[in-house]
Amino acid sequence: MTAAHDADAAPVLLNPPTRTTCIPASFPLVISTPGSYLLTGNLSVNCNKDGIDIQADNVVLDLGGFSIIGSGSAGAGIGINGGNRSNVSVKNGSVLNMPSGGIVLGASATITDVTASHTVSGDGIKMGDGIVRRVHADYNGSDGIEAIGTGSSTIEESEASNNSEEGIDIGDGAISATVASINGGSGVECSGCSIVNADLKANAGAGASCNGCTISNSNLSLNKTEGIVGSRAQITGNTVEINTGIGINVFQSSVVGNTVVANGGLGLEDSSNAANSVGNNYFSLNNGEQSPGGELQIDNATSIFISPNLCDNLLRTTAGSC
């Protein structure tokens, strides 16, 4: 299907087949030319086929508030497949029950106001890099949202919950005002990302597991392993509580101004004996091995208390005293 290159031209209409049963030759709908496209109705894909294949760069696909609906059975078929294309935008609709993936896009993608849920296998959303805004990626057979290309990604005002693996898995980028909960892996797994004002809770893995990251002003609670696992991280102003394992487990990191309460393991641990900067944290009712109460453990004497920490309402200035 082709579209005019005129930026002011009306979008090309994508009219779903009217049949209630799937005829394989009817799928996928193919977009082969740059331009704007509008889905005009629900697209039911009851066979092992993609719903829409995007075979051009510089495409805007407006789902028009409609849904692409798969069979909900194991097999092949991605709702929107543009994995080898760049600068593709998908907005305003849902992709549901697809066998092997919800939305797959390449570099410089933009996905807004979309629900991608209940894939049998595969991610709800998978892209090289780009922007994800006001998206729900829930109950998928793999990750909720994956963006591990070479560029930076932004995920904001979104939710990734009840997915079989990670809620969000990204490389470099920024995550803000986002929920990742009740996932089969970590809430967020990333390298070189920033996480701000996030709610990462009740995941089977850690709330957040990251390398070279910044985590600030976020809630990490009720996770089944650690609250935070960080390497060379900046961890500031978070609430880390009621996790089954260690509250914050770090390597060569800065841990400042956090509230770390009622975790099943130590409040803070550096099992690698690497220097960390620690200060102005509050530790209470953690159940680790260090006395008193197991609130804090930093094994390396070179770790620096840049300011006192409050441990069960007592100011402490060294790792061994907290």
N, C-alpha and C positions, 0 to 999 in steps of 0.2 A: 504494500500500500504506500502511496506517495503523497507528499504534501508540498504545497507551494513554499518557496523560500521567503516570501514577503512576511516580515515580522508582524505586520498589522492584519494579515489575512485571518479569516475565521478558521478555527481548528477543523481538521478533517474528522468526520464522524466515524467511529468504529462501532458498527452495528453487529451485536452478537448473533450467532445462528439462532433461529427460532425453534429448532428441534429440541425435544426433551431428552432424546437419547444421543449419545456421542457417536458421530461419524468421524473416524480419524482424519479423513481428508479435509475436514472443516477446520482443523487445528494444526498449528497455532495461527492466530491472526498475526500477520507480519507487518512491521513498520520498517521500511527500507530506505526512507528519505528523511533528512532533517526537517523539523517543523513541529507544529502543535497538533495534538490528537485528543479527541474526547470520546470516552466510552459512553454509549447511549443506553445501556441496560446491563443487568447482571449477566455475567458470562459463566455458564456452567460447563465444566470440563470433566466429563465422566469417563475418560479413557486416559491412557498413559501418554499424554501429550502436554506440551507447554500451553498456557493460555494465550500469552502474547509474547512474541519474539521481537526484540528491537535490534535491527541490523544496521543502524546508522548512528553516528554521533549527533549531538546537538538536537535532542528530542525532548519535548515536553509532553508527558502523558497525564491527562486529567481523567481520573476514574469517574468523575461526575457524581460522586456519592454512591456509586454502585460497587458490587463485589465480583471478584473472580473466585469461583468456588470449585474446588477439586472434589475428587471422589471420596477422600478420607481413607483410602486404602493404600497399602504398600505398592510401590511401583515407580515409574518414571513420571516426570512432569513438574515443571516449575511455573508458578503463576505468571511472573513477568521476568523474562530472561534477556538481559542485555549485558551479560558479563564481560564481553569483549569491547564494549563501547564506552566512550567518555562523554561527560557533560550531558547526562540524561537526568531528567527530573520526573518524578512520579508523585502525584498528590491526590488527596481527597477521595479516599475509598478504602476498600478492604480486599485482602487476599487470604483466603481461608481454605483449610483442608487439602492443601496440595500434597502430592506424594513425596516430592524430593526437594522442596524449597519454595519459599514464598516469593521474595523479590531478590534477584541477583543482578547487580549492576557493576560497572567498572569504575574508572577513576573520575573524580570531580562530579560525583553523583549528588543529587538532592532529593530527599524523601521527606515529605511533610504531610501531616494530617492523614496518616495511613495506619490501619491495623493490619498486621501480618501475623496470623496465628494458626495453631493446630496443624502445622506440617507433620506428616508422618515421619519423615526423616529430613535432614537438612535444616539450614538456618531459616529463621523467619525473614531476616534481612541480611544479605551478604553483599558487600561492595568493596571496591578497592580503597577509596577514601571519599570524603565529602561531608555533607551536612544531613543530619537526621533530626527532625524537629516535630514535636507533638505526635510521636509515634507510639503505638502499643504493639509490642512483639511478645506474645504470650503463648504458652502451651505448645511450643515447637519441639521437634524431635532432636534438635541439636542446640546451637546457640540461639539466643533471641536476636542479637545484633552483632554482626562481625564486620570489622573494617580494618584490615591488616595489610593494606597496600603501602606504597612507599611515601604517600603524602599524608598530610595531617587531616584529622576528622573532627567534627563537632557534633556532639549528641546533647540535646537539651530538651527539657520539658517532656521527657519520654518515660516509658515504662517497659521493662523487660522482666517478666515474672513467669514462674512455673515452667521454665524451659528445661529440657533434659540435661543440658550441659551448662556452659556459662550464660549468665544473663547478657553481659556485654563483653566482647573481646575485641580490643582495638590496639593499634600501635600508638604512634604519636597522635596527640589530639587533646580535646577538652570535653569533659562530661559535666553538665551542670543541671541542677533542678530536676534530677532524674531518679527514678525508683528502680532497683533491681532486687527482687525478693523471691524466695522459695524456689530458687534454681537448683539443678542437680550438681552444678559445679560452683565456682565463685560467683559472687554478684557481679564484680568487675575484674577482668584480667587485662593488664595493659603494660606498655613499655613507653616511657617518656610522656605520659599523659598527665593532665590535671583533673582532679575530681573536686567539685565544689557544690555545697548544698545538696548533696545526694543522700538518699535513704537506702542503705544496703543491708538487708536484714533477712534472717531466717533462710539463708542459703546453705546447701549441704557442704560447700567448701567455705573459704574465707569470705568475709564481706568484700574485701578488696585485696588483690595480689598484684604487686606492681614493681617495676624496676625504673629508677630515675624519674619518679613521679612526685606530684604534689597532691596531698589530700587535705582538705580544709573544710571546716564548718559543716561536717557531715555526720550522719548517724549510722553507726555500724553495730548492729545488735542482733542477738539471737541466732547467730551463725553457728554451724555445727563444728567448725574448727576454729581458726583464729578470727578476730575482728579485722586486723590489718596484718598483712605480710608485706614488708617493704624493704627494698634494697636501694641505697643511695636516694632516699626519699625525704621529702619535707612534709611532716605530719603535724598539723596545727589546728587547734580549736575544735577538735572532734569529740563526740560522745561515743565511747566504745564500751558496751556493757552487755552482760548476760550472754556472752559467747561461750560455747562449750569448752574451748581451749584457751590459749593465751590471748590476752587482749590485743597487745601490739608486739609483733615479732619483727625485729629490724636488723639491718646490716648497714653500717656507715651512714646513719641517718640523723635527722634533726627531729626531735619529738618535744613539742612545746605547746603548753596551754590546753592539753587534752583532759577530759574527764574519763577515767578508766575504772569501772565499777562492776563488781559481782561477776567477774569472768571465772570460768572453771579452772583455768590455769593461772600462770603468773600475769600480773598486770602488764609488765613490760619485760621482754627478754631479748638478749642478743646472744644467741647460741654460737655465733661465729667468732666471738672475741674480737670484734672490730669496734673502732671508736665511734661513739654517738654523742650528740649534743642534746642534753635533756634539761628541761626546766619548766617551772610554773604549771606542772601537771598535778591533777588530783587523783590519788589511788585509794580505793577502799573496797574491802570485802572481796578481794580476789583470793583464789584458793590455790596458790602456788606453793613452792617449797621454801621461799626465803622468809626468814623471820624479821619482824613480826607480821604475821598474816599473809605473807607471800605477795605483798602488793607490788614489789619491784625487784627485778633482778637484772643487773648488767654485769657480765662476767669479766669484761676487760677493764683493767685499772686505768687505761688511758681514756675511757669515756669521760666526758666532761659534764658536770652539773653546772650549766650556765647560770642557773638561779635555783633557789630552793624549790622542792616539791612538797606537796601536802599529802601525807600518808596517814590515813585514819585520823585526820585533824591535827597531826604533828608535823611541823616543818622539818624536812630532812635535806641535808646538803651533800650527802655522798650516797653512792649506790648501795653500799653495804648496810646503811642505817635505815633503809626504807623497806 
